[in-house]
Amino acid sequence: MALFMISCEKASELSSKALDEKLSRREAFELWLHAILCSLCRELKKQLQTLHLGTKRILDDPDPTCRLSPDAKKRISQNLKKEK
């Protein structure tokens, strides 16, 4: 079992990666196993998912109540794409 144990740092990387692309079976298993044992990483994963969904909603929804200007949305979107 220790063969599949990953660090919290690796778990956070995989949690972030999982939001943008499908993890390999091994990565998904390692993250799942780590999350069973680590409440901090489970919480981080939830927070990343919430941020990801919120950001996506802001960038995708032309809601007139949104307070970000089109220019600000464009800058945020470009910066997120650069980080990939």
DRENDO-1510 file (C-alpha; in Angstrom, 1 decimal, always signed):
<recs>
REC; n; res; u; v; w
REC; 1; MET; +0.0; +0.0; +0.0 .
REC; 2; ALA; +2.9; +2.4; +0.7 .
REC; 3; LEU; +3.7; +2.0; -3.0 .
REC; 4; PHE; +0.6; +4.1; -3.8 .
REC; 5; MET; +0.9; +6.7; -1.0 .
REC; 6; ILE; +1.6; +10.2; -2.3 .
REC; 7; SER; +2.5; +13.4; -0.5 .
REC; 8; CYS; +0.1; +16.2; +0.2 .
REC; 9; GLU; +2.0; +18.3; -2.3 .
REC; 10; LYS; +1.4; +15.6; -5.0 .
REC; 11; ALA; -2.2; +15.3; -4.0 .
REC; 12; SER; -2.8; +19.0; -4.4 .
REC; 13; GLU; -1.2; +18.9; -7.9 .
REC; 14; LEU; -3.4; +16.0; -8.9 .
REC; 15; SER; -6.5; +17.7; -7.5 .
REC; 16; SER; -5.8; +20.7; -9.6 .
REC; 17; LYS; -4.9; +18.7; -12.7 .
REC; 18; ALA; -8.1; +16.7; -12.4 .
REC; 19; LEU; -10.1; +19.9; -12.9 .
REC; 20; ASP; -8.6; +20.4; -16.3 .
REC; 21; GLU; -8.0; +16.9; -17.6 .
REC; 22; LYS; -8.7; +13.3; -16.9 .
REC; 23; LEU; -6.2; +11.6; -14.6 .
REC; 24; SER; -4.7; +8.3; -15.4 .
REC; 25; ARG; -6.1; +5.4; -13.5 .
REC; 26; ARG; -3.0; +5.3; -11.3 .
REC; 27; GLU; -3.2; +9.0; -10.5 .
REC; 28; ALA; -6.9; +8.8; -9.8 .
REC; 29; PHE; -6.3; +5.9; -7.4 .
REC; 30; GLU; -3.4; +7.6; -5.7 .
REC; 31; LEU; -5.5; +10.7; -5.1 .
REC; 32; TRP; -8.5; +8.8; -4.0 .
REC; 33; LEU; -6.4; +6.8; -1.5 .
REC; 34; HIS; -4.6; +9.9; -0.2 .
REC; 35; ALA; -8.0; +11.7; +0.2 .
REC; 36; ILE; -9.4; +8.8; +2.3 .
REC; 37; LEU; -6.6; +9.3; +4.8 .
REC; 38; CYS; -6.0; +13.1; +4.7 .
REC; 39; SER; -8.9; +15.4; +5.6 .
REC; 40; LEU; -6.8; +18.5; +4.7 .
REC; 41; CYS; -6.4; +17.4; +1.1 .
REC; 42; ARG; -10.1; +16.4; +0.9 .
REC; 43; GLU; -10.9; +20.0; +2.0 .
REC; 44; LEU; -8.4; +21.5; -0.5 .
REC; 45; LYS; -10.0; +19.4; -3.3 .
REC; 46; LYS; -13.5; +20.8; -2.4 .
REC; 47; GLN; -12.1; +24.3; -2.3 .
REC; 48; LEU; -10.4; +23.9; -5.7 .
REC; 49; GLN; -13.6; +22.6; -7.2 .
REC; 50; THR; -15.6; +25.5; -5.8 .
REC; 51; LEU; -13.1; +28.0; -7.2 .
REC; 52; HIS; -13.0; +26.3; -10.5 .
REC; 53; LEU; -16.8; +26.2; -10.9 .
REC; 54; GLY; -17.1; +29.8; -9.7 .
REC; 55; THR; -14.5; +31.1; -12.1 .
REC; 56; LYS; -16.0; +29.1; -15.0 .
REC; 57; ARG; -19.4; +30.5; -14.2 .
REC; 58; ILE; -18.1; +34.1; -14.2 .
REC; 59; LEU; -16.2; +33.6; -17.4 .
REC; 60; ASP; -18.9; +31.7; -19.3 .
REC; 61; ASP; -22.1; +33.4; -18.1 .
REC; 62; PRO; -22.8; +36.8; -19.6 .
REC; 63; ASP; -24.8; +37.8; -16.5 .
REC; 64; PRO; -25.4; +41.5; -16.5 .
REC; 65; THR; -25.1; +41.5; -12.7 .
REC; 66; CYS; -21.5; +40.4; -12.9 .
REC; 67; ARG; -19.2; +43.2; -11.7 .
REC; 68; LEU; -16.2; +42.2; -13.8 .
REC; 69; SER; -15.7; +44.2; -16.9 .
REC; 70; PRO; -15.2; +42.3; -20.2 .
REC; 71; ASP; -11.6; +43.5; -20.2 .
REC; 72; ALA; -11.0; +42.0; -16.7 .
REC; 73; LYS; -12.7; +38.7; -17.7 .
REC; 74; LYS; -10.4; +38.6; -20.7 .
REC; 75; ARG; -7.2; +39.2; -18.6 .
REC; 76; ILE; -8.3; +36.5; -16.0 .
REC; 77; SER; -9.0; +34.0; -18.8 .
REC; 78; GLN; -5.6; +34.7; -20.5 .
REC; 79; ASN; -3.8; +34.3; -17.2 .
REC; 80; LEU; -5.5; +31.0; -16.4 .
REC; 81; LYS; -4.6; +29.7; -19.9 .
REC; 82; LYS; -0.9; +30.8; -19.3 .
REC; 83; GLU; -0.8; +28.7; -16.1 .
REC; 84; LYS; -1.7; +25.5; -17.9 .
</recs>
